[in-house]
Amino acid sequence: MTEMSERVAKALFLTNNPRLSWEEQSTKSPVSVDIYRLLAKIAIEAMREPNDEMLNLVTPWNRKKTKAFWQAMIDEALKDEQ
């Protein structure tokens, strides 16, 4: 799991479970933590197909190159995922 995926998983978990500890939950119920890790991976992968706003943030003058740039960024963020 990449650091980015782990941070997203933790943020999703804490949003849904504000009174629980991520570290404690990882020990007590690793399966429930794995679900959040999977959700994080799915959320990050969804960003691989950028919308118009995302494309315009990087290089609004060359949309084709921007899409490739965006996809490379997401691929790099997920490269160590299993």
Phi, psi and omega in degrees: 000134179282161178299321180298313180298320180296318179295320179293317178300315180297318179297318178297315180300311183291331175294321182275336184225066187297341182265357182256157178264130178301315182296317179294318180296324179300325180279314185284322185217073183300333179294318180293325177293321178299327177297317178293326176295319177295316178299322178296315179299317179297317180297317180292318178299326180297332178287351180295332176258091186290146174273179183301318180297318179295319180296319182289340180291329187268291179219090185296344182274348182218083187297322181296315179293323180296318179298316178296320178299313181298315181294322178296322179296314181291320177301319179294320180296332183255006190299334180265005179290151179257000000 
